[in-house]
């Protein structure tokens, strides 16, 4: 977990690359559907363009489908999910269906000024349509309002592992790995 631009996707990919975990990124799944022009893609495009969250029911259904495809025993890193307390509750129920549970929650700590610099850089390099100044502002507000409480929810369970998210990708990947091992 972490605010937009805190490195969730980049770091999740290091666990995939170095340790064979499976990444389940709801943002990537939505972008894939939009790119392929599926019914789901058409339904969610407006939310992504505006920087708002896709409704929980749609998001949870998509995660359920993806989970069915992942072999039992695989270590999964969820990236950008759950983002609401309702999604966190749904995830517990879902994992229960598969005989699994959330083992730990990594929280990337990055100062806001650093994040804004990164998002502006990503806007130039990757041209993500939701990395415009206006939409970035909305995404931060939505994060604070809807996702901060999810961190608190996991904090109450004692499974949050804070990771300093400032440094090179490799430095942070080492810290992430150490946090994942704990
Ligand atoms: P991300 O790539 O994780 O930054 O997600 C990009 C966008 O996809 C978000 O701004 C939301 O519009 C949508 N999205 C991704 N994950 C979720 C989620 N768990 N719940 C609702 N909307 C999501």
py3Dmol code that shows the C-alpha trace and the ligand (Angstrom):
import py3Dmol

protein = """\
ATOM      1  CA  UNK A   1       0.000   0.000   0.000  1.00  0.00           C
ATOM      2  CA  UNK A   2       0.937   3.632  -0.317  1.00  0.00           C
ATOM      3  CA  UNK A   3      -0.233   6.818  -1.987  1.00  0.00           C
ATOM      4  CA  UNK A   4      -0.285   7.189  -5.791  1.00  0.00           C
ATOM      5  CA  UNK A   5       3.299   7.258  -7.083  1.00  0.00           C
ATOM      6  CA  UNK A   6       4.808   5.680  -3.954  1.00  0.00           C
ATOM      7  CA  UNK A   7       6.316   2.838  -6.006  1.00  0.00           C
ATOM      8  CA  UNK A   8       3.785   0.042  -5.449  1.00  0.00           C
ATOM      9  CA  UNK A   9       3.816  -1.224  -9.036  1.00  0.00           C
ATOM     10  CA  UNK A  10       7.561  -0.904  -9.564  1.00  0.00           C
ATOM     11  CA  UNK A  11       8.319  -2.700  -6.320  1.00  0.00           C
ATOM     12  CA  UNK A  12       5.702  -5.414  -6.814  1.00  0.00           C
ATOM     13  CA  UNK A  13       7.480  -6.178 -10.090  1.00  0.00           C
ATOM     14  CA  UNK A  14      10.769  -6.753  -8.257  1.00  0.00           C
ATOM     15  CA  UNK A  15       9.097  -9.552  -6.248  1.00  0.00           C
ATOM     16  CA  UNK A  16       7.862 -11.055  -9.512  1.00  0.00           C
ATOM     17  CA  UNK A  17      11.236 -10.746 -11.223  1.00  0.00           C
ATOM     18  CA  UNK A  18      13.477 -11.848  -8.352  1.00  0.00           C
ATOM     19  CA  UNK A  19      11.295 -14.219  -6.382  1.00  0.00           C
ATOM     20  CA  UNK A  20       8.594 -15.569  -8.701  1.00  0.00           C
ATOM     21  CA  UNK A  21       5.656 -14.034  -6.880  1.00  0.00           C
ATOM     22  CA  UNK A  22       2.494 -13.293  -8.837  1.00  0.00           C
ATOM     23  CA  UNK A  23       1.457  -9.652  -8.990  1.00  0.00           C
ATOM     24  CA  UNK A  24      -2.219  -8.830  -8.908  1.00  0.00           C
ATOM     25  CA  UNK A  25      -2.551  -5.162  -9.846  1.00  0.00           C
ATOM     26  CA  UNK A  26      -6.127  -3.945 -10.171  1.00  0.00           C
ATOM     27  CA  UNK A  27      -4.924  -0.792 -11.988  1.00  0.00           C
ATOM     28  CA  UNK A  28      -3.046  -2.913 -14.564  1.00  0.00           C
ATOM     29  CA  UNK A  29      -6.053  -5.215 -14.983  1.00  0.00           C
ATOM     30  CA  UNK A  30      -8.355  -2.224 -15.570  1.00  0.00           C
ATOM     31  CA  UNK A  31      -5.911  -0.671 -18.056  1.00  0.00           C
ATOM     32  CA  UNK A  32      -5.657  -3.991 -19.869  1.00  0.00           C
ATOM     33  CA  UNK A  33      -9.452  -4.222 -20.192  1.00  0.00           C
ATOM     34  CA  UNK A  34      -9.619  -0.620 -21.418  1.00  0.00           C
ATOM     35  CA  UNK A  35      -6.867  -1.298 -23.964  1.00  0.00           C
ATOM     36  CA  UNK A  36      -8.679  -4.366 -25.272  1.00  0.00           C
ATOM     37  CA  UNK A  37     -12.004  -2.523 -25.370  1.00  0.00           C
ATOM     38  CA  UNK A  38     -13.873  -5.150 -23.310  1.00  0.00           C
ATOM     39  CA  UNK A  39     -17.286  -4.493 -21.742  1.00  0.00           C
ATOM     40  CA  UNK A  40     -15.582  -4.103 -18.362  1.00  0.00           C
ATOM     41  CA  UNK A  41     -13.065  -1.719 -19.919  1.00  0.00           C
ATOM     42  CA  UNK A  42     -15.859   0.484 -21.288  1.00  0.00           C
ATOM     43  CA  UNK A  43     -17.573   0.490 -17.911  1.00  0.00           C
ATOM     44  CA  UNK A  44     -14.500   1.587 -15.926  1.00  0.00           C
ATOM     45  CA  UNK A  45     -12.702   3.980 -18.288  1.00  0.00           C
ATOM     46  CA  UNK A  46     -14.438   7.119 -16.987  1.00  0.00           C
ATOM     47  CA  UNK A  47     -13.449   6.379 -13.395  1.00  0.00           C
ATOM     48  CA  UNK A  48      -9.772   5.969 -14.293  1.00  0.00           C
ATOM     49  CA  UNK A  49      -9.791   9.093 -16.460  1.00  0.00           C
ATOM     50  CA  UNK A  50     -11.228  11.119 -13.579  1.00  0.00           C
ATOM     51  CA  UNK A  51      -8.945   9.585 -10.932  1.00  0.00           C
ATOM     52  CA  UNK A  52     -11.919   8.161  -9.036  1.00  0.00           C
ATOM     53  CA  UNK A  53     -12.241   4.639  -7.692  1.00  0.00           C
ATOM     54  CA  UNK A  54     -14.090   2.015  -9.658  1.00  0.00           C
ATOM     55  CA  UNK A  55     -17.091   0.743  -7.620  1.00  0.00           C
ATOM     56  CA  UNK A  56     -16.197  -1.989  -5.135  1.00  0.00           C
ATOM     57  CA  UNK A  57     -18.498  -4.636  -6.637  1.00  0.00           C
ATOM     58  CA  UNK A  58     -16.865  -4.380 -10.080  1.00  0.00           C
ATOM     59  CA  UNK A  59     -13.361  -4.360  -8.605  1.00  0.00           C
ATOM     60  CA  UNK A  60     -13.951  -7.331  -6.292  1.00  0.00           C
ATOM     61  CA  UNK A  61     -15.531  -9.401  -9.097  1.00  0.00           C
ATOM     62  CA  UNK A  62     -12.504  -8.805 -11.281  1.00  0.00           C
ATOM     63  CA  UNK A  63     -10.145  -9.829  -8.452  1.00  0.00           C
ATOM     64  CA  UNK A  64     -12.201 -12.973  -7.798  1.00  0.00           C
ATOM     65  CA  UNK A  65     -11.850 -13.988 -11.455  1.00  0.00           C
ATOM     66  CA  UNK A  66      -8.121 -13.352 -11.474  1.00  0.00           C
ATOM     67  CA  UNK A  67      -7.643 -15.317  -8.235  1.00  0.00           C
ATOM     68  CA  UNK A  68      -9.276 -18.359  -9.815  1.00  0.00           C
ATOM     69  CA  UNK A  69      -6.477 -18.452 -12.399  1.00  0.00           C
ATOM     70  CA  UNK A  70      -3.622 -18.384  -9.885  1.00  0.00           C
ATOM     71  CA  UNK A  71      -2.413 -21.829  -8.742  1.00  0.00           C
ATOM     72  CA  UNK A  72      -2.768 -22.701  -5.055  1.00  0.00           C
ATOM     73  CA  UNK A  73       0.352 -22.077  -2.980  1.00  0.00           C
ATOM     74  CA  UNK A  74       1.577 -19.192  -5.156  1.00  0.00           C
ATOM     75  CA  UNK A  75       2.688 -16.120  -3.243  1.00  0.00           C
ATOM     76  CA  UNK A  76       0.599 -13.198  -4.415  1.00  0.00           C
ATOM     77  CA  UNK A  77       1.443  -9.537  -4.100  1.00  0.00           C
ATOM     78  CA  UNK A  78      -1.679  -7.381  -4.340  1.00  0.00           C
ATOM     79  CA  UNK A  79      -0.866  -4.001  -5.834  1.00  0.00           C
ATOM     80  CA  UNK A  80      -3.403  -1.211  -5.516  1.00  0.00           C
ATOM     81  CA  UNK A  81      -5.945  -3.485  -3.867  1.00  0.00           C
ATOM     82  CA  UNK A  82      -7.708  -3.304  -1.446  1.00  0.00           C
ATOM     83  CA  UNK A  83      -8.249   0.443  -1.586  1.00  0.00           C
ATOM     84  CA  UNK A  84     -11.433   0.712   0.507  1.00  0.00           C
ATOM     85  CA  UNK A  85     -12.396  -0.887   3.810  1.00  0.00           C
ATOM     86  CA  UNK A  86     -15.226  -2.709   1.979  1.00  0.00           C
ATOM     87  CA  UNK A  87     -12.645  -4.179  -0.420  1.00  0.00           C
ATOM     88  CA  UNK A  88     -10.462  -5.250   2.517  1.00  0.00           C
ATOM     89  CA  UNK A  89     -13.427  -7.084   4.058  1.00  0.00           C
ATOM     90  CA  UNK A  90     -14.280  -8.626   0.682  1.00  0.00           C
ATOM     91  CA  UNK A  91     -10.662  -9.720   0.256  1.00  0.00           C
ATOM     92  CA  UNK A  92     -10.699 -11.561   3.587  1.00  0.00           C
ATOM     93  CA  UNK A  93     -13.887 -13.374   2.555  1.00  0.00           C
ATOM     94  CA  UNK A  94     -12.496 -14.110  -0.916  1.00  0.00           C
ATOM     95  CA  UNK A  95      -9.194 -15.476   0.348  1.00  0.00           C
ATOM     96  CA  UNK A  96     -11.136 -17.572   2.832  1.00  0.00           C
ATOM     97  CA  UNK A  97     -12.925 -19.206  -0.125  1.00  0.00           C
ATOM     98  CA  UNK A  98      -9.512 -20.175  -1.469  1.00  0.00           C
ATOM     99  CA  UNK A  99      -8.156 -21.229   1.925  1.00  0.00           C
ATOM    100  CA  UNK A 100      -5.789 -18.272   1.997  1.00  0.00           C
ATOM    101  CA  UNK A 101      -5.273 -15.118   4.068  1.00  0.00           C
ATOM    102  CA  UNK A 102      -3.447 -11.789   4.051  1.00  0.00           C
ATOM    103  CA  UNK A 103      -0.055 -12.460   5.662  1.00  0.00           C
ATOM    104  CA  UNK A 104       1.262  -8.934   5.677  1.00  0.00           C
ATOM    105  CA  UNK A 105       0.758  -5.429   4.369  1.00  0.00           C
ATOM    106  CA  UNK A 106       3.673  -3.384   3.090  1.00  0.00           C
ATOM    107  CA  UNK A 107       3.216   0.357   3.416  1.00  0.00           C
ATOM    108  CA  UNK A 108       5.549   2.596   1.414  1.00  0.00           C
ATOM    109  CA  UNK A 109       6.438   5.828   3.193  1.00  0.00           C
ATOM    110  CA  UNK A 110       7.276   8.616   0.733  1.00  0.00           C
ATOM    111  CA  UNK A 111       7.032  12.400   1.318  1.00  0.00           C
ATOM    112  CA  UNK A 112       4.457  14.177  -0.812  1.00  0.00           C
ATOM    113  CA  UNK A 113       6.967  16.457  -2.610  1.00  0.00           C
ATOM    114  CA  UNK A 114       8.939  13.422  -3.792  1.00  0.00           C
ATOM    115  CA  UNK A 115       5.744  11.761  -5.012  1.00  0.00           C
ATOM    116  CA  UNK A 116       4.657  14.784  -7.019  1.00  0.00           C
ATOM    117  CA  UNK A 117       8.071  14.885  -8.708  1.00  0.00           C
ATOM    118  CA  UNK A 118       7.793  11.167  -9.571  1.00  0.00           C
ATOM    119  CA  UNK A 119       4.270  11.449 -10.960  1.00  0.00           C
ATOM    120  CA  UNK A 120       5.273  14.371 -13.156  1.00  0.00           C
ATOM    121  CA  UNK A 121       8.204  12.326 -14.439  1.00  0.00           C
ATOM    122  CA  UNK A 122       5.931   9.317 -15.104  1.00  0.00           C
ATOM    123  CA  UNK A 123       3.505  11.599 -16.953  1.00  0.00           C
ATOM    124  CA  UNK A 124       6.325  12.646 -19.291  1.00  0.00           C
ATOM    125  CA  UNK A 125       7.770   9.153 -19.754  1.00  0.00           C
ATOM    126  CA  UNK A 126       4.737   6.862 -19.844  1.00  0.00           C
ATOM    127  CA  UNK A 127       1.938   9.234 -20.769  1.00  0.00           C
ATOM    128  CA  UNK A 128      -0.514   7.643 -18.343  1.00  0.00           C
ATOM    129  CA  UNK A 129      -3.763   9.516 -18.902  1.00  0.00           C
ATOM    130  CA  UNK A 130      -4.387   9.896 -15.148  1.00  0.00           C
ATOM    131  CA  UNK A 131      -1.004  11.505 -14.432  1.00  0.00           C
ATOM    132  CA  UNK A 132      -2.182  15.048 -15.256  1.00  0.00           C
ATOM    133  CA  UNK A 133      -1.919  17.664 -12.468  1.00  0.00           C
ATOM    134  CA  UNK A 134      -5.685  17.883 -11.996  1.00  0.00           C
ATOM    135  CA  UNK A 135      -6.275  14.133 -11.886  1.00  0.00           C
ATOM    136  CA  UNK A 136      -3.223  13.627  -9.637  1.00  0.00           C
ATOM    137  CA  UNK A 137      -4.850  16.006  -7.124  1.00  0.00           C
ATOM    138  CA  UNK A 138      -8.083  14.024  -7.206  1.00  0.00           C
ATOM    139  CA  UNK A 139      -6.217  10.723  -6.761  1.00  0.00           C
ATOM    140  CA  UNK A 140      -4.472  12.069  -3.647  1.00  0.00           C
ATOM    141  CA  UNK A 141      -7.747  13.273  -2.159  1.00  0.00           C
ATOM    142  CA  UNK A 142      -9.479   9.972  -2.894  1.00  0.00           C
ATOM    143  CA  UNK A 143      -6.508   8.108  -1.404  1.00  0.00           C
ATOM    144  CA  UNK A 144      -6.606  10.120   1.837  1.00  0.00           C
ATOM    145  CA  UNK A 145     -10.346   9.728   2.232  1.00  0.00           C
ATOM    146  CA  UNK A 146     -10.867   6.120   1.176  1.00  0.00           C
ATOM    147  CA  UNK A 147      -7.557   4.267   1.447  1.00  0.00           C
ATOM    148  CA  UNK A 148      -5.929   5.750   4.567  1.00  0.00           C
ATOM    149  CA  UNK A 149      -8.621   3.987   6.660  1.00  0.00           C
ATOM    150  CA  UNK A 150      -7.580   0.672   5.069  1.00  0.00           C
ATOM    151  CA  UNK A 151      -4.048   1.153   6.414  1.00  0.00           C
ATOM    152  CA  UNK A 152      -5.559   1.811   9.848  1.00  0.00           C
ATOM    153  CA  UNK A 153      -7.705  -1.316   9.448  1.00  0.00           C
ATOM    154  CA  UNK A 154      -4.598  -3.465   8.892  1.00  0.00           C
ATOM    155  CA  UNK A 155      -2.636  -1.574  11.544  1.00  0.00           C
ATOM    156  CA  UNK A 156      -5.266  -2.660  14.063  1.00  0.00           C
ATOM    157  CA  UNK A 157      -4.536  -6.254  13.043  1.00  0.00           C
ATOM    158  CA  UNK A 158      -0.806  -5.660  13.610  1.00  0.00           C
ATOM    159  CA  UNK A 159       0.278  -6.786  10.127  1.00  0.00           C
ATOM    160  CA  UNK A 160       1.488  -3.514   8.579  1.00  0.00           C
ATOM    161  CA  UNK A 161       5.190  -3.414   7.683  1.00  0.00           C
ATOM    162  CA  UNK A 162       6.313   0.128   6.895  1.00  0.00           C
ATOM    163  CA  UNK A 163       9.045   0.438   4.255  1.00  0.00           C
ATOM    164  CA  UNK A 164      11.036   3.589   3.571  1.00  0.00           C
ATOM    165  CA  UNK A 165      10.106   4.268  -0.060  1.00  0.00           C
ATOM    166  CA  UNK A 166      12.832   6.818  -0.833  1.00  0.00           C
ATOM    167  CA  UNK A 167      15.988   5.710  -2.663  1.00  0.00           C
ATOM    168  CA  UNK A 168      16.924   3.690  -5.719  1.00  0.00           C
ATOM    169  CA  UNK A 169      14.620   0.950  -6.973  1.00  0.00           C
ATOM    170  CA  UNK A 170      17.191  -1.640  -5.858  1.00  0.00           C
ATOM    171  CA  UNK A 171      17.579  -0.186  -2.352  1.00  0.00           C
ATOM    172  CA  UNK A 172      13.841  -0.159  -1.829  1.00  0.00           C
ATOM    173  CA  UNK A 173      13.526  -3.681  -3.295  1.00  0.00           C
ATOM    174  CA  UNK A 174      15.980  -4.915  -0.632  1.00  0.00           C
ATOM    175  CA  UNK A 175      13.956  -3.265   2.129  1.00  0.00           C
ATOM    176  CA  UNK A 176      10.763  -4.728   0.661  1.00  0.00           C
ATOM    177  CA  UNK A 177      12.254  -8.185   0.569  1.00  0.00           C
ATOM    178  CA  UNK A 178      13.360  -7.879   4.202  1.00  0.00           C
ATOM    179  CA  UNK A 179       9.864  -6.691   5.176  1.00  0.00           C
ATOM    180  CA  UNK A 180       8.275  -9.585   3.253  1.00  0.00           C
ATOM    181  CA  UNK A 181      10.523 -12.084   5.039  1.00  0.00           C
ATOM    182  CA  UNK A 182       9.609 -10.770   8.484  1.00  0.00           C
TER     183      UNK A 182
END
"""
ligand_1 = """\
23
LIG
P -3.211 2.366 -10.066
O -2.568 1.856 -11.310
O -3.151 1.379 -8.941
O -2.704 3.737 -9.658
O -4.774 2.545 -10.397
C -5.201 3.428 -11.418
C -6.702 3.686 -11.307
O -7.424 2.438 -11.424
C -7.182 4.275 -9.993
O -7.029 5.691 -9.950
C -8.635 3.842 -9.999
O -9.398 4.618 -10.911
C -8.561 2.447 -10.575
N -8.329 1.421 -9.517
C -7.214 0.642 -9.365
N -7.334 -0.185 -8.306
C -8.547 0.090 -7.769
C -9.241 -0.421 -6.643
N -8.703 -1.356 -5.835
N -10.474 0.081 -6.391
C -11.042 1.011 -7.184
N -10.428 1.558 -8.246
C -9.184 1.097 -8.538
"""
view = py3Dmol.view(width=600, height=400)
view.addModel(protein, "pdb")
view.setStyle({"model": 0}, {"cartoon": {"style": "trace"}})
view.addModel(ligand_1, "xyz")
view.setStyle({"model": 1}, {"stick": {}})
view.zoomTo()
view.show()
